[in-house]
Amino acid sequence: MRLHLIRASHLIAVVQYMHSLSLPVDTLLQKAELDHVPLDDANQLILETKVWRFLELAAEMKAMPHLGGVLAEQSDLAEYGDFTKQLLEADNLYQALHFLIHKIGLHNNNSLFWLKENEQCVWICRPQYPYVKDKQWQAEQHVLGLLCKIIENYAGPGWQPSKIKLQDTLGLGLEHSQFFSNAQIQLGQRYSGIAIEHSLLQERQLSKTFANASSLESIPDCFVQSFKLLLKQNYFGQGWLAENIAYSLGTSVRTLKESCRSRGHHYVKYLMK
């Protein structure tokens, strides 16, 4: 079992956009079980699945299957937190992508990106994640939209990709996207990807050394460490009952206890600290 966590800064940016659409944000946060998240703390850790659920609920309410992409394209990248701000401050696009690939753990502990090069272009890719399978399109179009915004920051206003690979098999609402509408789209792929011209990556030296963004520490992959951080940040409130926590994590009490005990730790130990 893994806990896929993301910093609240991402949710804050999404919430700001939802307000601009006159959506009942408080109601949607409650339905997505995010109404307890302190939105004044950008570095609070939250379950990433619930952010995608929030986005999915909003898309359904507005009848906008392309909401994830529109949200990314119309957002200011700097609104997504200190990590994203640093992505915009690199000396060149290659350095920014290198920072993204190797330091993404400062923002969340789930995303994985890699570069795949051929004679025609260089692809920035991400794998499929089973945990967002039922909401894959909203998550996929949002993440790819943000990637396109990062590339555009270095390529110049108006840049558009020539090719895009999508895991999604339908691509609903692509005609509404400034980045997707004119690209050659390959649907139903094993991984998502955006084609980048070789000319945009001519400079590949890492001339600037990035420190951890505003002294952020990487979010651990280890279940026990992630779980302890959620407890320390009071993510579950005062209701530290095994049933409440298991429900919040979308698992059973048995699985929760076994996830701790299998790593040599006793579940109750963390509730007493």
C-alpha positions in Angstrom: 0.0 0.0 0.0 1.2 3.5 -0.8 0.0 6.9 0.2 0.0 9.3 -2.8 0.4 12.8 -1.3 0.5 16.2 -2.9 1.0 19.7 -1.3 -2.0 21.8 -0.7 -0.6 24.5 -2.9 -2.0 22.6 -5.8 -5.4 22.4 -4.4 -5.3 26.1 -3.5 -4.7 27.0 -7.2 -7.5 24.7 -8.3 -9.9 26.2 -5.8 -9.1 29.7 -7.0 -10.1 28.8 -10.5 -13.3 27.0 -9.3 -14.3 30.2 -7.7 -14.0 32.1 -11.0 -16.4 29.6 -12.5 -19.0 30.4 -9.8 -19.0 26.8 -8.6 -20.1 25.8 -5.1 -16.6 25.2 -3.9 -17.4 24.5 -0.3 -19.9 21.8 -1.3 -17.5 20.2 -3.7 -14.7 20.2 -1.2 -17.0 18.5 1.3 -18.1 15.8 -1.3 -14.4 15.2 -2.1 -13.6 15.0 1.7 -11.3 17.9 1.4 -13.2 20.4 3.6 -10.9 19.8 6.5 -7.8 20.9 4.6 -6.4 24.3 5.8 -6.1 26.2 2.6 -3.9 28.9 4.2 -1.1 26.3 4.5 0.4 25.7 1.1 2.7 23.0 2.4 0.1 20.9 4.1 0.1 17.4 2.7 -3.2 15.9 1.3 -4.2 12.7 -0.5 -3.8 13.3 -4.2 -6.8 11.1 -5.2 -9.1 13.5 -3.4 -7.8 16.4 -5.5 -8.7 14.6 -8.6 -12.1 13.7 -7.2 -12.7 17.4 -6.5 -11.8 18.2 -10.1 -14.0 15.4 -11.4 -17.0 16.5 -9.4 -16.6 20.1 -10.7 -16.3 18.8 -14.3 -19.5 16.9 -13.9 -21.3 19.8 -12.4 -20.3 22.2 -15.2 -20.7 19.5 -17.9 -17.1 20.2 -18.9 -15.2 16.9 -19.6 -12.2 19.1 -20.6 -12.2 21.1 -17.3 -8.8 19.7 -16.2 -7.1 21.0 -19.3 -8.8 24.3 -19.3 -7.9 24.8 -15.7 -4.2 24.1 -16.4 -4.1 26.3 -19.5 -5.7 29.3 -17.9 -3.7 29.1 -14.6 -0.6 31.0 -13.6 1.9 28.3 -12.9 3.4 30.3 -10.1 0.1 29.8 -8.2 0.9 26.1 -7.7 3.5 26.6 -5.1 7.2 27.1 -4.5 8.2 24.0 -6.5 6.4 25.2 -9.6 7.8 28.7 -9.3 11.3 27.3 -9.5 10.4 25.4 -12.7 10.0 28.8 -14.3 13.3 30.2 -13.2 15.7 27.8 -14.9 18.3 28.9 -17.4 16.7 26.9 -20.2 14.0 24.3 -20.9 16.3 21.3 -20.5 17.3 22.5 -17.0 13.6 23.0 -16.1 12.7 19.5 -17.2 15.7 18.0 -15.4 14.5 19.8 -12.2 11.0 18.4 -12.8 12.2 14.8 -13.3 14.6 14.7 -10.4 12.9 17.0 -7.8 9.2 16.3 -8.3 9.2 14.7 -4.9 9.2 18.2 -3.4 5.7 18.6 -4.8 4.2 15.2 -4.6 5.4 11.6 -4.1 3.6 10.0 -6.9 4.5 11.6 -10.3 7.2 10.1 -12.5 8.5 11.8 -15.6 11.2 10.9 -18.1 12.6 12.1 -21.4 12.4 9.8 -24.5 14.3 11.0 -27.6 14.1 10.0 -31.3 15.1 11.6 -34.5 12.0 13.7 -34.8 11.6 15.1 -31.3 12.1 14.6 -27.6 9.1 13.4 -25.6 8.4 14.3 -21.9 6.5 11.3 -20.6 4.6 10.1 -17.6 3.2 6.7 -16.8 -0.3 5.5 -16.2 -1.4 5.5 -12.5 -4.0 2.9 -11.5 -5.1 4.9 -8.5 -6.8 7.5 -10.7 -8.1 5.0 -13.2 -11.8 6.1 -12.9 -10.8 9.7 -13.2 -7.9 9.3 -15.6 -9.0 11.9 -18.1 -9.2 14.8 -15.7 -5.9 14.0 -14.1 -4.2 13.3 -17.4 -5.3 16.4 -19.2 -4.5 18.6 -16.2 -1.0 17.3 -15.8 -0.3 17.5 -19.5 -1.7 21.0 -19.6 0.7 22.1 -16.9 3.6 20.5 -18.8 2.6 22.4 -21.9 2.6 25.6 -19.9 6.1 24.9 -18.6 7.4 24.3 -22.2 5.6 27.4 -23.4 7.3 29.5 -20.7 10.6 28.7 -22.5 9.5 28.3 -26.1 7.6 31.6 -26.1 3.9 32.6 -26.2 1.8 30.7 -28.7 3.9 27.5 -28.7 1.9 24.4 -29.4 3.0 20.7 -29.5 3.0 18.9 -32.8 2.2 15.5 -31.2 0.7 14.3 -28.0 0.2 10.8 -26.6 -2.7 10.1 -24.3 -3.7 7.1 -22.2 -7.3 8.2 -22.6 -9.2 6.5 -25.4 -11.8 9.2 -26.0 -10.1 12.6 -25.6 -13.4 14.4 -24.8 -13.3 18.2 -25.2 -9.9 18.3 -27.0 -11.3 20.9 -29.4 -11.5 23.4 -26.5 -7.7 23.1 -25.7 -5.2 25.6 -26.9 -2.5 23.0 -26.7 -4.3 19.8 -27.8 -6.6 21.0 -30.6 -4.1 21.3 -33.4 -1.8 18.5 -32.3 -1.5 15.0 -33.8 -3.2 13.0 -31.1 -2.4 9.3 -30.3 -5.1 7.9 -28.0 -5.0 4.8 -25.9 -1.3 4.8 -25.4 0.6 3.0 -22.6 1.9 6.4 -21.3 1.2 10.1 -21.8 3.7 12.3 -23.6 4.3 15.6 -25.2 6.6 16.1 -28.2 9.2 18.8 -27.9 11.3 20.1 -30.8 15.0 19.4 -30.7 15.7 23.1 -31.2 14.1 23.9 -27.8 16.5 21.6 -26.1 19.7 22.6 -27.8 21.2 23.9 -24.5 21.4 20.8 -22.3 24.0 21.9 -19.7 22.8 22.2 -16.1 24.5 25.5 -15.4 22.4 26.4 -12.4 22.2 24.4 -9.3 18.8 24.4 -7.6 18.4 24.2 -3.9 15.3 22.5 -2.5 12.4 24.9 -3.2 12.1 27.2 -0.2 13.7 24.5 1.9 10.9 22.0 1.1 11.7 18.4 2.0 10.8 15.6 -0.4 7.6 13.8 0.4 8.5 10.2 1.3 7.3 7.2 -0.7 7.4 4.9 2.4 3.9 4.3 3.7 4.9 4.6 7.4 6.8 7.8 6.9 3.9 9.4 4.8 1.4 8.2 7.4 3.3 9.8 10.3 3.5 13.1 8.4 -0.2 13.1 7.9 -0.7 12.4 11.6 1.8 15.1 12.5 0.0 17.7 10.3 -3.3 16.7 12.0 -4.7 15.6 8.6 -7.3 13.3 10.3 -8.4 15.9 12.9 -9.0 14.6 16.4 -10.8 11.5 15.3 -7.8 9.2 15.5 -9.9 6.0 15.4 -8.6 3.3 13.1 -12.0 3.2 11.4 -12.0 6.9 10.6 -8.4 6.9 9.3 -8.9 3.8 7.2 -12.1 5.3 5.7 -10.2 8.6 4.9 -7.4 6.6 3.2 -9.9 4.6 1.2 -8.8 1.3 2.7 -9.8 -1.2 5.4 -8.7 -1.2 9.1 -7.0 -4.6 8.5 -5.0 -3.3 5.5 -4.0 -0.2 7.4 -2.7 -2.1 10.3 -1.0 -4.6 8.1 0.7 -1.8 6.2 2.3 -0.6 9.4 3.0 -4.0 11.0 4.5 -5.4 7.9 7.2 -2.8 8.1 8.0 -3.6 11.7 5.8 -0.9 13.2 2.7 -1.2 15.3 -0.3 0.9 14.3 -1.2 2.2 17.8 2.4 3.5 18.2 1.6 6.4 15.8 -1.7 7.3 17.4 0.0 7.8 20.8 2.8 10.2 19.6 
